[in-house]
Amino acid sequence: MEITNTSGRRKTSVARIYMQAGQGIITINDRDMKSYFSNELLETIVNQPFTTLDAVGKYDVRVNVRGGGISAQAEAIRLAISKALVEENAETRPALKKEGFLTRDPRMVERKKPGRRKARRSFQFSKR
């Protein structure tokens, strides 16, 4: 029984996963996925790579995830799972790539600039 180890990132979230063949149990930060993600949509996001490949319930996944919000964490986990599935079987790559699950979303929060109120928003201008 081989354990596949990969990581996925989104915004400031970093997800490290350990995947192996099993009954489909997904554990996130030592908690069940249902208790970790209160929203059903986030559970769907995490399961998307398995649904695409009809592999739901074939792998046990143990996840350590840090940083960001729960939405970004779900997308980081999705990327990590997709990378692990490709590492396990290279023939799954085209199907996952077509869905966009292997692309790291590069959008991050822009830093605040000096002399500005936010990253781009300036202070209110007063002529007089």
N, C-alpha and C positions, 0 to 999 in steps of 0.2 A: 504494500500500500504506500503509494508515493504522495507526499504533500507538496503542493505547488504554492510558492510564496511570491506574491507580487504586491505592488503598491499603486495607488491611484490618487490624484490630486484634483482639487477644484477650489478656486478662490484661496482661502487660507486653510482649507481642510486637507488632512493627509490621512488616507486609509491604508493600513497594512493588512493583507488577508493571507490566511492559510487555508487552502482548499484541498479536499481529498474526496474520493468516491465515498458515498454514504447514502443516507435517507433523506437528504434535503434540509437538514437543520442549519439555520443561519443564526449565529450568535454574535452580537455586536457589543463590545465592551463588557463581556461576561453577562449580558442580558439577552433575553429572547428578542427577536426582531419585532414581534408584535408589541412588546412592552416598550421597546426603545423608540420606535416610530409610531406615534399616536395616529398619524394620518395614513390612510390606506394608499393614497397616491404615492407616498414615499416608498412604501413596500413594493408597489408596482414598479417604480423606477429601479430599485435594487434587483428585482427579478427579471427585468427586461432581457438581459443577455441569455438567460436560461429559456425564456419563453420563445425567443427568436430561434434557438437551436433545438427546441422541444426536449430540453434536458432538465425540466423542473423535477425536483426530487431525486436527482442522481448524485448530487454533490453536497457534502457538509462544508460549511464555510465558517471560519472563526475570524472575526474582524476586530482590529484595534483602530479606532478612529479618533482624531484630535482636531480641534480648531474649527472655526467657521460656524455656520448655523446648521440645522438639521437637514435642510434642503441641499446645501453644498456637500454635506457629509454623505447623503444618499447618492449623489452624482459621483463623488469620489469612489465610493464602494462599487458603483456600477462599472466605472473605468477599470478598477482593480480586478473585478470578476472577469470582465471581458479579456483583459490581458492574460489572466490565468488560463482561461479557456483556450486561447490561441496557443499558449505555451504547451498545454496538454495535447492539443490536436491542431496542427497548422492549417488543415483543410477548412476549419471554421472561420478563418480570417476574412474571406470575402463577404460572407453573410453579416458578420459583425461590423465590418468597415462600411458596408452599404448603409447600415442603420446609424452610423456615426458614433458607435460606442467605443471606438479605439482612439478617438480624437480627444486630446486634453484641451479643455476649454480654457483659453488663455486670459479671459476677462478677469481683471482684478480691480480693486478699489484704487483710484488714483490718489496720490498723496496730496496733502494740503500744502499749498505754496505760501511762502512768507508774503505779508502785505495783502493777503486775500482772506475772505471770510471762510471759504471752503476751498476745494481744489481749483475751481474756476470762477466761482461766484465772488464778485467783488463787493466792497462795502458800498452803500448807497451814496451816489454822487450828488453833492449839493453845489449849485453854481454860486449861490450867494449866502 
